[in-house]
Amino acid sequence: MPTIEDARDTYSTSIAWLASRDELPHLLNQRKLYGCGVEIGVQKGEFSEVILAAWHGKHLISVDPWLTETTEQYIDIANVSQEQHNVLYEGTRKRLVRFGTRSSIWRMTSLEATAKIPDYSLDFVYIDARHDYESVMEDLNAWQSKVRPGGVLAGHDYIDGHFSAGVFGVKRAVDEFFAARGTPVYSTLMDAPWLTWLTVAALPATPALATTT
Ligand SMILES: C[S@@+](CC[C@H](N)C(=O)[O-])C[C@H]1O[C@@H](n2cnc3c(N)ncnc32)[C@H](O)[C@@H]1O
């Protein structure tokens, strides 16, 4: 029976065979994506820790405002009180301190962070912030151009519907966004229902050459 280690041999040529999101750092290693990456939506820092522990890359930026919102603005189990957010932020700082300068924590929103990052400069972006359709579309539009060609744009909770965890429109937003660009979307295989979607960033469209008459 093939093992997870066997599947890792496919990662340099395919993103179709990841068992779970914990395989993302191994995919990045196989593709020699060793530069800078971003996780958007960090909460306790658990997945930032998974990435930093297994990925051989230089620098992970973990972005989260740790800021409470009204339930009209943000219907999600992650929308906790400001006191709880402050505890989560401090816990994340403690969890990630062992990674030294490989880890930066930016306490700000996804959109605030994009303003500080040059286009085509990141090896990967992992989106796991707000899960409603409009917010996911906003993040996709904001972050797509930050990933360099050949880099990985991915995210958590590839699912739609009303759950105890909140209102999710991630799958519809991701499918629409990438279908409009002709980019294939893959998902992890064995961590349903909270699957991770994955894409490889394409070369930017070549501007039409000016013709002279
Ligand atoms: C599901 S949790 C993230 C879990 C984390 N990715 C993990 O797997 O360990 C979602 C997080 O998104 C954050 N969030 C909400 N709005 C955000 C925004 N505009 N930009 C960045 N993060 C946001 C919340 O504060 C919350 O901590």
The ligand as an SDF file (V2000), in Angstrom:
LIG
                    3D

 27 29  0  0  0  0  0  0  0  0999 V2000
   -9.8990   29.5990   11.5010 C   0  0  0  0  0  0  0  0  0  0  0  0
   -8.9250   30.7410   12.3420 S   0  0  0  0  0  0  0  0  0  0  0  0
   -7.3020   30.4170   11.7070 C   0  0  0  0  0  0  0  0  0  0  0  0
   -6.7390   29.0810   12.1040 C   0  0  0  0  0  0  0  0  0  0  0  0
   -5.2920   28.8530   11.6800 C   0  0  0  0  0  0  0  0  0  0  0  0
   -5.1130   29.1050   10.2630 N   0  0  0  0  0  0  0  0  0  0  0  0
   -4.8730   27.4210   11.9530 C   0  0  0  0  0  0  0  0  0  0  0  0
   -5.1840   26.5580   11.1330 O   0  0  0  0  0  0  0  0  0  0  0  0
   -4.2170   27.1750   12.9760 O   0  0  0  0  0  0  0  0  0  0  0  0
   -9.3810   32.2340   11.5310 C   0  0  0  0  0  0  0  0  0  0  0  0
   -8.6070   33.4550   11.9980 C   0  0  0  0  0  0  0  0  0  0  0  0
   -8.8120   34.4930   11.0290 O   0  0  0  0  0  0  0  0  0  0  0  0
   -8.6810   35.7150   11.6960 C   0  0  0  0  0  0  0  0  0  0  0  0
   -9.2140   36.8150   10.8710 N   0  0  0  0  0  0  0  0  0  0  0  0
  -10.4580   37.3380   10.8650 C   0  0  0  0  0  0  0  0  0  0  0  0
  -10.5240   38.3830   10.0160 N   0  0  0  0  0  0  0  0  0  0  0  0
   -9.2880   38.5090    9.4690 C   0  0  0  0  0  0  0  0  0  0  0  0
   -8.7370   39.3970    8.5140 C   0  0  0  0  0  0  0  0  0  0  0  0
   -9.4700   40.3850    7.9640 N   0  0  0  0  0  0  0  0  0  0  0  0
   -7.4450   39.2350    8.1700 N   0  0  0  0  0  0  0  0  0  0  0  0
   -6.6800   38.2390    8.7280 C   0  0  0  0  0  0  0  0  0  0  0  0
   -7.1710   37.3610    9.6390 N   0  0  0  0  0  0  0  0  0  0  0  0
   -8.4580   37.4990   10.0040 C   0  0  0  0  0  0  0  0  0  0  0  0
   -9.4030   35.4990   13.0080 C   0  0  0  0  0  0  0  0  0  0  0  0
   -8.9550   36.4460   13.9910 O   0  0  0  0  0  0  0  0  0  0  0  0
   -9.0380   34.0480   13.3360 C   0  0  0  0  0  0  0  0  0  0  0  0
   -7.9800   33.9850   14.2730 O   0  0  0  0  0  0  0  0  0  0  0  0
  1  2  1  0
  2  3  1  0
  2 10  1  0
  3  4  1  0
  4  5  1  0
  5  6  1  0
  5  7  1  0
  7  8  2  0
  7  9  1  0
 10 11  1  0
 11 12  1  0
 11 26  1  0
 12 13  1  0
 13 14  1  0
 13 24  1  0
 14 15  1  0
 14 23  1  0
 15 16  2  0
 16 17  1  0
 17 18  1  0
 17 23  2  0
 18 19  1  0
 18 20  2  0
 20 21  1  0
 21 22  2  0
 22 23  1  0
 24 25  1  0
 24 26  1  0
 26 27  1  0
M  CHG  2   2   1   9  -1
M  END
$$$$
